[in-house]
Amino acid sequence: MREIQEGRWAEGARFPSDQELTSRLGVSRMTVRQAVSELVNDGFLRRDHGKGTFVTRPRALRRFWTVISFTEEMRSRGLEVQNKLLGVRRVIPPGPIRKALRLGPGERVLQIRRIRAVHGQPIAYNVSNIPLSRCPDLDRCDLEEDSLYLIIQNRYGYRITRGDRAYRAAKPSRAEAALLGVAPGDSVLVVEGATFVDREVPIDYCYEVYRE
């Protein structure tokens, strides 16, 4: 996995056979097969029946849906994560978001727009809406360096308890396609919903667009 991440094999390159890896690494063929299967499951490799095994782009979505923090999940799997900050502003959210966050008229949120990348490859476009009444001065924190939810928990003493998400296939807008490096006609996965802390208090309403 490290050699794939470091670019020893380009995307689409044929991966060494089990026999080659067995000889090179000095381990059993069973060990090699298990390791290759794990790399396939994690999206680093793909098997083409009758052709061989090939390097592919890591699919960051795989086995992710039960985890709230993208950054923490990716790092736990040994993946290098970057959060590129596109913009931060204090705004009055539209009605549906205000309702989901249980805010009164005129209450503002900190809207945070970011690109999530894994090893330099854009994976997701994220927009978070954090109530300023619950996280004052959040915009003074470094929102690129660490997990947003980890910052919220450590700075404000909350405990993230759950996230309610809705998923749908869609076509990206031209702006989203440009940010993610895909064509406007490509399919993406849109994930949207609220995240809650102790006592079922909503702390974020996020909108995310994931590329294939």
N, CA, C and O of each residue as an XYZ file, in Angstrom:
848
protein
N       0.833     -1.191      0.000
C       0.000      0.000      0.000
C       0.874      1.250      0.000
O       0.582      2.221     -0.697
N       1.959      1.216      0.795
C       2.847      2.382      0.852
C       3.475      2.661     -0.506
O       3.580      3.818     -0.912
N       3.888      1.625     -1.205
C       4.521      1.814     -2.508
C       3.526      2.339     -3.537
O       3.891      3.127     -4.410
N       2.274      1.907     -3.440
C       1.242      2.444     -4.337
C       1.024      3.918     -4.036
O       0.937      4.738     -4.949
N       0.936      4.258     -2.730
C       0.721      5.646     -2.323
C       1.875      6.542     -2.765
O       1.672      7.708     -3.103
N       3.089      5.986     -2.759
C       4.269      6.782     -3.131
C       4.465      6.877     -4.639
O       5.387      7.547     -5.105
N       3.593      6.203     -5.411
C       3.635      6.341     -6.858
C       4.543      5.369     -7.579
O       4.873      5.582     -8.746
N       4.960      4.289     -6.899
C       5.804      3.309     -7.584
C       5.060      2.708     -8.771
O       5.664      2.431     -9.807
N       3.752      2.504     -8.625
C       2.915      2.043     -9.726
C       1.864      3.101    -10.014
O       1.145      3.529     -9.111
N       1.774      3.518    -11.252
C       0.763      4.496    -11.651
C      -0.606      3.825    -11.713
O      -0.709      2.603    -11.816
N      -1.645      4.640    -11.649
C      -2.996      4.100    -11.777
C      -3.130      3.382    -13.124
O      -2.759      3.929    -14.162
N      -3.654      2.172    -13.099
C      -3.812      1.373    -14.300
C      -2.664      0.424    -14.570
O      -2.763     -0.431    -15.451
N      -1.556      0.561    -13.815
C      -0.397     -0.315    -14.017
C      -0.709     -1.733    -13.544
O      -1.453     -1.929    -12.583
N      -0.146     -2.688    -14.211
C      -0.310     -4.087    -13.805
C       0.482     -4.340    -12.528
O       1.653     -3.971    -12.433
N      -0.155     -4.966    -11.556
C       0.470     -5.254    -10.270
C       1.193     -6.598    -10.349
O       0.746     -7.481    -11.081
N       2.312     -6.784     -9.607
C       3.027     -8.058     -9.645
C       2.124     -9.235     -9.280
O       1.172     -9.091     -8.513
N       2.435    -10.386     -9.836
C       1.657    -11.596     -9.558
C       1.933    -12.084     -8.141
O       2.903    -11.675     -7.503
N       1.055    -12.973     -7.660
C       1.258    -13.546     -6.332
C       2.610    -14.242     -6.237
O       3.288    -14.162     -5.213
N       2.996    -14.924     -7.314
C       4.266    -15.641     -7.314
C       5.442    -14.673     -7.195
O       6.391    -14.926     -6.453
N       5.372    -13.556     -7.934
C       6.439    -12.560     -7.870
C       6.546    -11.970     -6.469
O       7.647    -11.796     -5.947
N       5.399    -11.663     -5.861
C       5.403    -11.071     -4.527
C       5.898    -12.071     -3.487
O       6.613    -11.705     -2.554
N       5.512    -13.334     -3.655
C       5.972    -14.366     -2.731
C       7.497    -14.446     -2.740
O       8.129    -14.516     -1.686
N       8.072    -14.436     -3.924
C       9.527    -14.513     -4.055
C      10.206    -13.257     -3.528
O      11.215    -13.335     -2.828
N       9.651    -12.109     -3.865
C      10.269    -10.839     -3.477
C      10.215    -10.592     -1.972
O      11.186    -10.120     -1.383
N       9.080    -10.912     -1.353
C       8.868    -10.581      0.055
C       9.249    -11.703      1.010
O       9.369    -11.485      2.216
N       9.438    -12.904      0.472
C       9.837    -14.013      1.321
C       8.752    -14.486      2.266
O       9.042    -14.906      3.386
N       7.505    -14.423      1.828
C       6.377    -14.893      2.636
C       5.613    -15.940      1.842
O       5.896    -16.169      0.666
N       4.648    -16.570      2.489
C       3.886    -17.618      1.824
C       2.914    -17.031      0.816
O       2.552    -15.857      0.893
N       2.497    -17.860     -0.127
C       1.526    -17.410     -1.128
C       0.192    -17.079     -0.465
O      -0.504    -16.162     -0.901
N      -0.174    -17.822      0.594
C      -1.420    -17.548      1.301
C      -1.406    -16.150      1.914
O      -2.408    -15.437      1.872
N      -0.259    -15.763      2.487
C      -0.126    -14.424      3.064
C      -0.260    -13.357      1.982
O      -0.933    -12.345      2.177
N       0.387    -13.591      0.836
C       0.307    -12.647     -0.280
C      -1.136    -12.508     -0.750
O      -1.611    -11.392     -0.961
N      -1.826    -13.608     -0.915
C      -3.216    -13.565     -1.400
C      -4.110    -12.779     -0.447
O      -4.966    -12.005     -0.875
N      -3.897    -12.990      0.856
C      -4.705    -12.272      1.837
C      -4.435    -10.774      1.775
O      -5.358     -9.961      1.822
N      -3.142    -10.419      1.668
C      -2.784     -9.000      1.609
C      -3.327     -8.339      0.351
O      -3.843     -7.223      0.411
N      -3.215     -9.020     -0.794
C      -3.738     -8.473     -2.045
C      -5.257     -8.322     -1.976
O      -5.809     -7.338     -2.468
N      -5.930     -9.295     -1.366
C      -7.387     -9.209     -1.217
C      -7.779     -7.988     -0.391
O      -8.774     -7.327     -0.689
N      -7.000     -7.690      0.647
C      -7.288     -6.508      1.469
C      -7.074     -5.224      0.671
O      -7.832     -4.266      0.818
N      -6.036     -5.207     -0.176
C      -5.801     -4.030     -1.017
C      -6.914     -3.858     -2.051
O      -7.272     -2.733     -2.401
N      -7.451     -4.962     -2.534
C      -8.598     -4.892     -3.448
C      -9.817     -4.344     -2.713
O     -10.519     -3.476     -3.232
N     -10.071     -4.849     -1.506
C     -11.222     -4.400     -0.723
C     -11.131     -2.923     -0.370
O     -12.145     -2.230     -0.299
N      -9.895     -2.441     -0.146
C      -9.704     -1.038      0.204
C      -9.612     -0.137     -1.021
O      -9.486      1.080     -0.885
N      -9.674     -0.726     -2.224
C      -9.720      0.081     -3.430
C      -8.381      0.461     -4.019
O      -8.333      1.275     -4.941
N      -7.274     -0.106     -3.515
C      -5.970      0.198     -4.092
C      -5.696     -0.636     -5.337
O      -4.919     -0.230     -6.201
N      -6.328     -1.791     -5.428
C      -6.146     -2.682     -6.564
C      -7.498     -3.140     -7.081
O      -8.498     -3.099     -6.364
N      -7.520     -3.582     -8.346
C      -8.717     -4.227     -8.899
C      -8.277     -5.482     -9.643
O      -7.197     -5.526    -10.232
N      -9.126     -6.491     -9.606
C      -8.832     -7.730    -10.319
C      -9.672     -7.779    -11.579
O     -10.890     -7.613    -11.515
N      -9.046     -8.003    -12.722
C      -9.739     -8.226    -13.987
C      -9.591     -9.701    -14.336
O      -8.490    -10.178    -14.609
N     -10.717    -10.421    -14.325
C     -10.678    -11.866    -14.535
C      -9.997    -12.208    -15.861
O     -10.375    -11.705    -16.918
N      -9.003    -13.058    -15.781
C      -8.300    -13.489    -16.977
C      -7.215    -12.540    -17.441
O      -6.475    -12.863    -18.370
N      -7.100    -11.377    -16.818
C      -6.110    -10.383    -17.239
C      -5.056    -10.112    -16.171
O      -3.881     -9.931    -16.491
N      -5.464    -10.082    -14.916
C      -4.512     -9.828    -13.850
C      -5.026     -8.822    -12.847
O      -6.220     -8.524    -12.807
N      -4.125     -8.300    -12.037
C      -4.442     -7.329    -10.986
C      -3.810     -5.997    -11.349
O      -2.659     -5.942    -11.782
N      -4.581     -4.906    -11.167
C      -4.128     -3.589    -11.605
C      -4.301     -2.560    -10.493
O      -5.190     -2.670     -9.649
N      -3.430     -1.562    -10.519
C      -3.489     -0.472     -9.551
C      -4.638      0.452     -9.917
O      -4.858      0.756    -11.089
N      -5.365      0.892     -8.904
C      -6.487      1.798     -9.145
C      -6.486      2.891     -8.100
O      -5.697      2.843     -7.155
N      -7.348      3.867     -8.250
C      -7.451      4.965     -7.299
C      -8.139      4.477     -6.036
O      -9.150      3.781     -6.128
N      -7.622      4.819     -4.848
C      -8.289      4.399     -3.618
C      -9.713      4.922     -3.551
O      -9.964      6.102     -3.797
N     -10.633      4.046     -3.221
C     -12.038      4.447     -3.085
C     -12.287      4.785     -1.628
O     -12.505      3.904     -0.797
N     -12.252      6.070     -1.335
C     -12.350      6.494      0.061
C     -13.730      6.257      0.646
O     -13.898      6.320      1.864
N     -14.723      5.986     -0.195
C     -16.074      5.781      0.319
C     -16.265      4.407      0.931
O     -17.156      4.222      1.759
N     -15.468      3.466      0.552
C     -15.674      2.087      0.968
C     -15.584      1.962      2.486
O     -14.617      2.436      3.083
N     -16.567      1.335      3.118
C     -16.610      1.089      4.558
C     -16.525      2.389      5.350
O     -15.855      2.440      6.382
N     -17.191      3.432      4.883
C     -17.091      4.735      5.537
C     -18.397      5.162      6.193
O     -18.390      6.024      7.071
N     -19.500      4.584      5.789
C     -20.790      5.187      6.120
C     -21.183      5.120      7.588
O     -22.078      5.856      8.002
N     -20.561      4.278      8.383
C     -20.887      4.240      9.802
C     -19.992      5.165     10.616
O     -20.151      5.258     11.833
N     -19.054      5.852      9.965
C     -18.103      6.712     10.658
C     -18.446      8.170     10.390
O     -18.733      8.549      9.255
N     -18.415      8.992     11.445
C     -18.803     10.388     11.297
C     -17.669     11.231     10.732
O     -17.898     12.050      9.842
N     -16.453     11.047     11.231
C     -15.340     11.904     10.828
C     -14.576     11.306      9.657
O     -13.954     10.251      9.786
N     -14.624     11.979      8.518
C     -13.890     11.544      7.328
C     -12.389     11.506      7.607
O     -11.717     10.524      7.293
N     -11.869     12.586      8.201
C     -10.431     12.692      8.427
C      -9.923     11.573      9.316
O      -8.921     10.930      9.000
N     -10.618     11.335     10.438
C     -10.167     10.299     11.368
C     -10.267      8.914     10.741
O      -9.394      8.075     10.963
N     -11.318      8.658      9.961
C     -11.478      7.349      9.337
C     -10.369      7.097      8.328
O      -9.781      6.016      8.319
N     -10.074      8.066      7.485
C      -9.047      7.877      6.478
C      -7.674      7.682      7.114
O      -6.899      6.832      6.674
N      -7.376      8.456      8.133
C      -6.076      8.322      8.790
C      -5.952      6.984      9.501
O      -4.858      6.423      9.570
N      -7.047      6.465     10.028
C      -7.000      5.168     10.699
C      -6.671      4.051      9.719
O      -6.219      2.979     10.121
N      -6.899      4.303      8.425
C      -6.609      3.308      7.389
C      -5.264      3.576      6.709
O      -4.951      2.985      5.676
N      -4.474      4.475      7.303
C      -3.136      4.733      6.786
C      -3.109      5.647      5.586
O      -2.114      5.682      4.862
N      -4.188      6.396      5.354
C      -4.263      7.279      4.196
C      -3.941      8.713      4.595
O      -4.352      9.183      5.657
N      -3.209      9.394      3.739
C      -2.831     10.780      3.981
C      -3.970     11.696      3.541
O      -4.348     11.705      2.370
N      -4.511     12.463      4.479
C      -5.689     13.288      4.227
C      -5.308     14.764      4.211
O      -4.530     15.227      5.046
N      -5.863     15.491      3.256
C      -5.711     16.950      3.229
C      -7.100     17.587      3.192
O      -7.982     17.141      2.457
N      -7.280     18.637      3.998
C      -8.500     19.423      3.974
C      -8.159     20.813      3.444
O      -7.546     21.615      4.148
N      -8.551     21.093      2.221
C      -8.263     22.401      1.621
C      -9.450     23.326      1.869
O     -10.568     23.051      1.435
N      -9.194     24.410      2.563
C     -10.247     25.359      2.905
C     -10.546     26.262      1.713
O      -9.656     26.936      1.194
N     -11.806     26.269      1.286
C     -12.220     27.100      0.153
C     -12.840     28.415      0.606
O     -12.758     29.418     -0.103
N     -13.453     28.416      1.769
C     -14.091     29.634      2.247
C     -14.797     29.429      3.569
O     -15.289     28.340      3.867
N     -14.841     30.506      4.368
C     -15.544     30.502      5.653
C     -16.325     31.809      5.754
O     -15.774     32.887      5.529
N     -17.599     31.709      6.090
C     -18.385     32.939      6.244
C     -19.516     32.730      7.244
O     -19.990     31.613      7.449
N     -19.929     33.821      7.853
C     -21.052     33.801      8.794
C     -22.315     34.198      8.040
O     -22.407     35.296      7.492
N     -23.280     33.293      8.019
C     -24.484     33.534      7.225
C     -25.726     33.104      7.990
O     -25.657     32.307      8.926
N     -26.868     33.654      7.568
C     -28.172     33.160      8.031
C     -28.562     32.035      7.084
O     -28.723     32.281      5.889
N     -28.718     30.816      7.573
C     -28.970     29.683      6.674
C     -30.383     29.699      6.123
O     -31.271     30.318      6.710
N     -30.606     29.019      4.991
C     -31.971     28.900      4.456
C     -32.853     28.070      5.392
O     -32.367     27.373      6.283
N     -34.157     28.167      5.161
C     -35.147     27.542      6.034
C     -34.901     26.081      6.387
O     -34.907     25.735      7.568
N     -34.685     25.206      5.395
C     -34.503     23.783      5.712
C     -33.311     23.511      6.635
O     -33.389     22.661      7.522
N     -32.210     24.238      6.421
C     -31.046     24.049      7.288
C     -31.313     24.625      8.672
O     -30.934     24.028      9.680
N     -31.964     25.781      8.721
C     -32.309     26.380     10.011
C     -33.216     25.451     10.820
O     -33.064     25.325     12.035
N     -34.157     24.805     10.135
C     -35.055     23.877     10.817
C     -34.299     22.656     11.320
O     -34.515     22.218     12.450
N     -33.418     22.102     10.499
C     -32.660     20.920     10.894
C     -31.748     21.204     12.086
O     -31.516     20.329     12.919
N     -31.232     22.435     12.162
C     -30.339     22.804     13.258
C     -31.093     23.392     14.452
O     -30.488     23.710     15.476
N     -32.414     23.535     14.319
C     -33.269     24.063     15.397
C     -32.821     25.461     15.814
O     -32.607     25.743     16.993
N     -32.690     26.311     14.827
C     -32.272     27.687     15.059
C     -33.453     28.627     14.941
O     -34.403     28.362     14.205
N     -33.386     29.724     15.670
C     -34.410     30.740     15.575
C     -34.164     31.665     14.400
O     -33.075     31.657     13.826
N     -35.170     32.474     14.025
C     -34.998     33.430     12.922
C     -33.834     34.381     13.211
O     -33.705     34.915     14.312
N     -33.006     34.574     12.212
C     -31.881     35.491     12.360
C     -30.629     34.884     12.949
O     -29.574     35.519     12.923
N     -30.708     33.661     13.488
C     -29.498     33.017     14.014
C     -28.567     32.644     12.863
O     -29.008     32.196     11.805
N     -27.288     32.836     13.092
C     -26.316     32.597     12.031
C     -25.524     31.309     12.259
O     -25.416     30.797     13.373
N     -24.977     30.815     11.154
C     -24.086     29.662     11.205
C     -22.752     30.065     10.604
O     -22.652     31.039      9.859
N     -21.736     29.295     10.945
C     -20.452     29.426     10.264
C     -20.470     28.408      9.139
O     -20.475     27.201      9.381
N     -20.480     28.900      7.907
C     -20.488     28.007      6.741
C     -19.042     27.790      6.296
O     -18.330     28.732      5.950
N     -18.633     26.526      6.318
C     -17.256     26.146      6.011
C     -17.255     25.290      4.754
O     -17.885     24.233      4.723
N     -16.557     25.733      3.724
C     -16.460     24.998      2.463
C     -15.051     24.441      2.310
O     -14.067     25.174      2.413
N     -14.964     23.126      2.062
C     -13.654     22.469      1.973
C     -13.650     21.424      0.868
O     -14.689     20.911      0.452
N     -12.432     21.130      0.408
C     -12.191     19.963     -0.442
C     -11.431     18.953      0.387
O     -10.415     19.280      1.000
N     -11.930     17.704      0.406
C     -11.211     16.625      1.067
C     -10.426     15.866      0.008
O     -10.972     15.487     -1.028
N      -9.155     15.649      0.272
C      -8.301     14.914     -0.663
C      -7.596     13.794      0.073
O      -7.300     13.913      1.261
N      -7.327     12.702     -0.634
C      -6.552     11.583     -0.102
C      -5.328     11.420     -0.993
O      -5.446     11.128     -2.183
N      -4.146     11.613     -0.399
C      -2.881     11.564     -1.143
C      -2.923     12.485     -2.364
O      -2.481     12.120     -3.454
N      -3.464     13.686     -2.156
C      -3.489     14.695     -3.204
C      -4.613     14.555     -4.210
O      -4.770     15.415     -5.077
N      -5.399     13.493     -4.118
C      -6.487     13.254     -5.064
C      -7.809     13.743     -4.460
O      -8.231     13.210     -3.434
N      -8.486     14.747     -5.066
C      -9.765     15.210     -4.525
C     -10.773     14.070     -4.429
O     -10.995     13.337     -5.393
N     -11.371     13.935     -3.266
C     -12.338     12.870     -3.024
C     -13.736     13.437     -2.808
O     -14.720     12.878     -3.294
N     -13.824     14.556     -2.073
C     -15.146     15.076     -1.709
C     -15.124     16.591     -1.582
O     -14.122     17.193     -1.198
N     -16.261     17.186     -1.916
C     -16.517     18.600     -1.666
C     -17.473     18.666     -0.487
O     -18.525     18.027     -0.500
N     -17.109     19.439      0.535
C     -17.876     19.460      1.778
C     -18.284     20.871      2.156
O     -17.479     21.800      2.091
N     -19.551     21.026      2.554
C     -20.033     22.287      3.115
C     -20.644     21.983      4.467
O     -21.627     21.247      4.554
N     -20.063     22.550      5.537
C     -20.596     22.371      6.888
C     -21.221     23.670      7.357
O     -20.732     24.757      7.051
N     -22.319     23.544      8.113
C     -23.010     24.697      8.683
C     -23.076     24.503     10.194
O     -23.853     23.684     10.687
N     -22.260     25.257     10.927
C     -22.127     25.102     12.379
C     -22.788     26.299     13.079
O     -22.409     27.439     12.812
N     -23.760     26.069     13.963
C     -24.386     27.196     14.670
C     -23.376     27.975     15.506
O     -22.682     27.397     16.343
N     -23.293     29.271     15.284
C     -22.339     30.090     16.032
C     -22.723     30.204     17.499
O     -21.861     30.443     18.345
N     -24.005     30.036     17.813
C     -24.423     30.093     19.206
C     -23.870     28.909     19.997
O     -23.724     28.991     21.217
N     -23.563     27.812     19.309
C     -23.047     26.618     19.980
C     -21.535     26.484     19.849
O     -20.899     25.803     20.654
N     -20.962     27.125     18.849
C     -19.505     27.088     18.645
C     -19.002     28.487     18.309
O     -18.577     28.734     17.180
N     -19.043     29.410     19.278
C     -18.597     30.785     18.984
C     -17.123     30.846     18.634
O     -16.299     30.138     19.214
N     -16.805     31.710     17.670
C     -15.415     31.951     17.248
C     -14.734     30.710     16.689
O     -13.511     30.591     16.767
N     -15.493     29.798     16.136
C     -14.899     28.614     15.517
C     -13.985     28.996     14.355
O     -13.033     28.279     14.046
N     -14.278     30.124     13.716
C     -13.479     30.559     12.569
C     -12.084     31.041     12.965
O     -11.280     31.373     12.094
N     -11.787     31.086     14.249
C     -10.435     31.423     14.691
C      -9.527     30.193     14.730
O      -8.316     30.316     14.917
N     -10.113     29.013     14.553
C      -9.338     27.773     14.591
C      -8.753     27.457     13.217
O      -9.211     27.973     12.198
N      -7.740     26.605     13.209
C      -7.161     26.121     11.962
C      -8.054     25.006     11.430
O      -8.008     23.880     11.925
N      -8.856     25.315     10.434
C      -9.856     24.376      9.944
C      -9.328     23.485      8.827
O     -10.069     22.670      8.276
N      -8.059     23.637      8.493
C      -7.435     22.757      7.498
C      -6.613     21.653      8.140
O      -6.481     20.560      7.588
N      -6.068     21.944      9.296
C      -5.078     21.056      9.884
C      -5.674     19.769     10.445
O      -5.052     18.711     10.347
N      -6.878     19.841     11.036
C      -7.396     18.674     11.737
C      -8.864     18.448     11.413
O      -9.486     19.233     10.698
N      -9.405     17.363     11.950
C     -10.816     17.041     11.796
C     -11.675     18.139     12.410
O     -11.442     18.552     13.546
N     -12.668     18.612     11.660
C     -13.561     19.650     12.165
C     -14.271     19.181     13.427
O     -14.401     19.939     14.388
N     -14.730     17.935     13.427
C     -15.466     17.432     14.589
C     -14.550     17.240     15.794
O     -14.988     17.391     16.934
N     -13.292     16.909     15.550
C     -12.341     16.796     16.651
C     -12.101     18.166     17.273
O     -11.999     18.288     18.494
N     -12.011     19.190     16.438
C     -11.858     20.561     16.940
C     -13.059     20.934     17.799
O     -12.900     21.478     18.891
N     -14.255     20.643     17.310
C     -15.478     20.987     18.042
C     -15.517     20.281     19.396
O     -15.869     20.884     20.410
N     -15.154     19.001     19.404
C     -15.186     18.256     20.671
C     -14.152     18.783     21.657
O     -14.451     18.959     22.839
N     -12.937     19.035     21.177
C     -11.865     19.464     22.078
C     -12.033     20.900     22.553
O     -11.745     21.211     23.709
N     -12.496     21.775     21.669
C     -12.584     23.201     22.021
C     -13.826     23.525     22.842
O     -13.779     24.371     23.735
N     -14.937     22.855     22.543
C     -16.197     23.223     23.179
C     -16.731     22.161     24.143
O     -17.761     22.368     24.785
N     -16.040     21.037     24.244
C     -16.443     20.027     25.227
C     -17.628     19.182     24.832
O     -18.205     18.498     25.678
N     -18.009     19.211     23.559
C     -19.119     18.369     23.107
C     -18.633     16.945     22.853
O     -17.438     16.688     22.712
N     -19.587     16.041     22.799
C     -19.305     14.661     22.395
C     -20.200     14.322     21.213
O     -21.421     14.249     21.350
N     -19.586     14.115     20.049
C     -20.344     13.758     18.863
C     -20.983     12.384     19.095
O     -20.290     11.426     19.437
N     -22.299     12.291     18.908
C     -22.993     11.038     19.208
C     -23.506     10.316     17.965
O     -23.462      9.087     17.909
N     -23.987     11.051     16.979
C     -24.505     10.373     15.791
C     -24.660     11.358     14.642
O     -24.621     12.575     14.827
N     -24.839     10.793     13.442
C     -25.115     11.599     12.267
C     -26.248     10.977     11.473
O     -26.244      9.770     11.228
N     -27.209     11.778     11.072
C     -28.295     11.333     10.199
C     -27.969     11.770      8.782
O     -27.815     12.963      8.523
N     -27.862     10.819      7.859
C     -27.461     11.137      6.500
C     -28.438     10.564      5.486
O     -28.970      9.468      5.664
N     -28.664     11.315      4.428
C     -29.424     10.843      3.265
C     -28.456     10.776      2.097
O     -27.607     11.654      1.942
N     -28.576      9.738      1.273
C     -27.656      9.504      0.163
C     -28.431      9.475     -1.147
O     -29.533      8.931     -1.219
N     -27.841     10.070     -2.183
C     -28.473     10.022     -3.501
C     -27.416     10.170     -4.588
O     -26.430     10.891     -4.435
N     -27.647      9.479     -5.666
C     -26.795      9.641     -6.842
C     -27.218     10.906     -7.578
O     -28.405     11.229     -7.616
N     -26.272     11.619     -8.158
C     -26.584     12.882     -8.828
C     -25.502     13.207     -9.844
O     -24.492     12.512     -9.950
N     -25.738     14.280    -10.588
C     -24.729     14.852    -11.471
C     -24.194     16.113    -10.787
O     -24.982     16.897    -10.258
N     -22.895     16.324    -10.786
C     -22.347     17.502    -10.115
C     -22.650     18.781    -10.885
O     -22.843     18.756    -12.101
N     -22.688     19.890    -10.167
C     -22.742     21.179    -10.853
C     -21.409     21.404    -11.535
O     -20.444     20.687    -11.269
N     -21.347     22.393    -12.412
C     -20.075     22.667    -13.098
C     -18.988     23.042    -12.089
O     -17.834     22.641    -12.236
N     -19.359     23.808    -11.071
C     -18.385     24.208    -10.059
C     -17.902     22.994     -9.270
O     -16.705     22.858     -9.016
N     -18.818     22.116     -8.881
C     -18.444     20.910     -8.140
C     -17.570     19.991     -8.984
O     -16.594     19.425     -8.491
N     -17.926     19.848    -10.264
C     -17.137     18.998    -11.161
C     -15.709     19.522    -11.287
O     -14.755     18.743    -11.276
N     -15.562     20.835    -11.406
C     -14.228     21.427    -11.529
C     -13.409     21.202    -10.262
O     -12.214     20.916    -10.341
N     -14.038     21.327     -9.097
C     -13.340     21.136     -7.832
C     -12.883     19.694     -7.639
O     -11.815     19.442     -7.080
N     -13.698     18.752     -8.106
C     -13.408     17.332     -7.901
C     -12.633     16.713     -9.060
O     -12.197     15.565     -8.971
N     -12.459     17.460    -10.138
C     -11.720     16.931    -11.277
C     -12.477     15.878    -12.053
O     -11.882     14.933    -12.570
N     -13.810     16.038    -12.139
C     -14.636     15.102    -12.907
C     -15.379     15.877    -13.985
O     -15.399     17.108    -13.975
N     -15.987     15.150    -14.912
C     -16.785     15.788    -15.959
C     -18.174     16.103    -15.418
O     -18.679     15.371    -14.568
N     -18.806     17.187    -15.896
C     -20.150     17.533    -15.414
C     -21.170     16.410    -15.591
O     -22.144     16.339    -14.841
N     -20.958     15.533    -16.574
C     -21.909     14.448    -16.801
C     -21.637     13.209    -15.978
O     -22.420     12.260    -16.018
N     -20.532     13.195    -15.224
C     -20.212     12.027    -14.400
C     -21.176     11.902    -13.226
O     -21.815     12.874    -12.824
N     -21.270     10.709    -12.693
C     -22.103     10.480    -11.511
C     -21.304     10.745    -10.245
O     -20.118     10.423    -10.168
N     -21.960     11.333     -9.259
C     -21.359     11.544     -7.949
C     -22.364     11.098     -6.895
O     -23.539     10.879     -7.188
N     -21.884     10.969     -5.683
C     -22.756     10.630     -4.566
C     -22.914     11.846     -3.675
O     -21.923     12.400     -3.197
N     -24.139     12.265     -3.448
C     -24.424     13.400     -2.574
C     -24.872     12.865     -1.220
O     -25.784     12.043     -1.134
N     -24.221     13.341     -0.170
C     -24.532     12.948      1.202
C     -24.917     14.200      1.961
O     -24.183     15.188      1.939
N     -26.064     14.175      2.634
C     -26.568     15.383      3.272
C     -27.274     15.026      4.568
O     -27.978     14.018      4.637
N     -27.086     15.859      5.612
C     -27.790     15.607      6.856
C     -27.143     16.279      8.051
O     -26.169     17.020      7.918
N     -27.703     16.006      9.220
C     -27.285     16.648     10.461
C     -26.436     15.720     11.310
O     -26.572     14.498     11.262
N     -25.550     16.342     12.094
C     -24.737     15.639     13.084
C     -25.115     16.153     14.461
O     -25.348     17.348     14.646
N     -25.176     15.230     15.441
C     -25.673     15.578     16.764
C     -24.620     15.343     17.841
O     -23.755     14.474     17.726
N     -24.730     16.160     18.904
C     -23.895     15.970     20.087
C     -24.806     15.573     21.255
O     -25.977     15.248     21.057
N     -24.260     15.603     22.456
C     -24.991     15.183     23.643
C     -26.400     15.777     23.707
O     -26.638     16.916     23.303
N     -27.319     14.968     24.228
C     -28.723     15.376     24.400
C     -29.398     15.728     23.078
O     -30.329     16.533     23.030
N     -28.913     15.111     22.017
C     -29.551     15.242     20.696
C     -29.581     16.680     20.188
O     -30.555     17.103     19.564
N     -28.525     17.420     20.453
C     -28.415     18.798     19.958
C     -27.700     18.777     18.613
O     -26.578     18.278     18.533
N     -28.316     19.307     17.548
C     -27.630     19.329     16.241
C     -26.490     20.342     16.240
O     -26.658     21.492     16.645
N     -25.329     19.888     15.777
C     -24.136     20.746     15.801
C     -23.661     21.093     14.399
O     -22.845     21.999     14.230
N     -24.160     20.383     13.390
C     -23.725     20.638     12.015
C     -24.791     20.133     11.045
O     -25.437     19.111     11.275
N     -24.950     20.867      9.973
C     -25.717     20.359      8.830
C     -24.755     20.388      7.651
O     -24.303     21.452      7.230
N     -24.447     19.194      7.119
C     -23.427     19.131      6.068
C     -24.008     18.686      4.749
O     -24.992     17.949      4.682
N     -23.368     19.159      3.712
C     -23.665     18.784      2.341
C     -22.349     18.341      1.729
O     -21.387     19.109      1.713
N     -22.287     17.109      1.221
C     -21.049     16.573      0.689
C     -21.282     15.934     -0.674
O     -22.304     15.290     -0.908
N     -20.323     16.123     -1.562
C     -20.360     15.520     -2.884
C     -19.114     14.655     -3.037
O     -17.995     15.164     -2.978
N     -19.303     13.339     -3.235
C     -18.191     12.407     -3.370
C     -18.048     11.976     -4.824
O     -19.026     11.633     -5.489
N     -16.810     12.002     -5.300
C     -16.542     11.471     -6.640
C     -16.388      9.959     -6.570
O     -16.165      9.397     -5.498
N     -16.509      9.303     -7.726
C     -16.325      7.849     -7.803
C     -14.887      7.496     -7.469
O     -14.522      6.321     -7.477
